[in-house]
């Protein structure tokens, strides 16, 4: 896993969890926890993507099959986390914010590396 992406994800998640906790002060603790659950779920999903990319078979048919299986496992994990959070009565949108922190970190990293590459 790329350490910069993990670092950016944690920074984004800290910022978002604090902002969301202030905005939704009546559910401060639940929102804070939900954002971090989303963050950690996003990081686990990112790790699974990296592992899949490193271990994908060179055969085209086997590679497609592995890719589809890993994709389905990852989205099953995301769905399971959302269901568990709903059962625990945590704000689902806050979990989604945490997941998006990882996506934002990947985007930021890609944009920064693109700039560094062209210099």
C-alpha positions, -999 to 999 in steps of 0.1 A, spaced: 0 0 0 11 35 -7 20 53 26 11 87 12 -25 75 4 -29 61 39 -16 94 54 -39 115 33 -68 93 41 -62 96 79 -58 134 76 -90 137 56 -108 115 80 -97 134 110 -108 167 94 -141 153 83 -149 135 115 -143 167 135 -163 188 111 -192 163 110 -191 160 148 -194 198 152 -222 201 126 -241 171 140 -233 179 177 -264 160 190 -249 128 177 -212 138 180 -198 105 192 -218 83 168 -208 105 138 -172 105 148 -172 67 151 -191 62 119 -166 84 99 -137 63 112 -155 30 105 -159 43 69 -122 54 68 -109 20 80 -133 1 56 -120 23 27 -84 15 37 -91 -23 39 -108 -21 4 -78 -2 -9 -55 -28 5 -75 -55 -12 -73 -37 -45 -35 -34 -43 -32 -71 -33 -54 -81 -62 -35 -60 -87 -2 -76 -75 -15 -111 -77 -37 -111 -107 -30 -140 -131 -14 -133 -165 -39 -155 -183 -67 -132 -196 -96 -155 -186 -83 -163 -152 -75 -126 -147 -110 -115 -155 -124 -142 -132 -102 -132 -103 -110 -95 -109 -147 -101 -108 -145 -123 -77 -123 -98 -58 -146 -70 -69 -177 -88 -56 -159 -97 -23 -150 -61 -18 -185 -48 -24 -200 -75 -2 -176 -63 26 -188 -27 20 -224 -37 21 -219 -58 53 -202 -29 70 -231 -6 61 -257 -31 73 -239 -36 106 -236 2 111 -273 5 103 -281 -22 129 -259 -3 154 -279 28 146 -248 47 133 -253 74 107 -248 58 73 -240 91 56 -211 95 81 -198 60 72 -201 71 35 -181 103 43 -153 81 58 -153 59 27 -150 89 5 -120 102 25 -100 73 11 -113 80 -25 -103 117 -20 -69 107 -8 -63 85 -39 -75 114 -61 -52 139 -43 -23 115 -46 -29 110 -83 -31 147 -89 1 154 -69 21 127 -86 9 139 -120 23 173 -112 56 159 -98 60 137 -129 57 165 -154 82 188 -136 
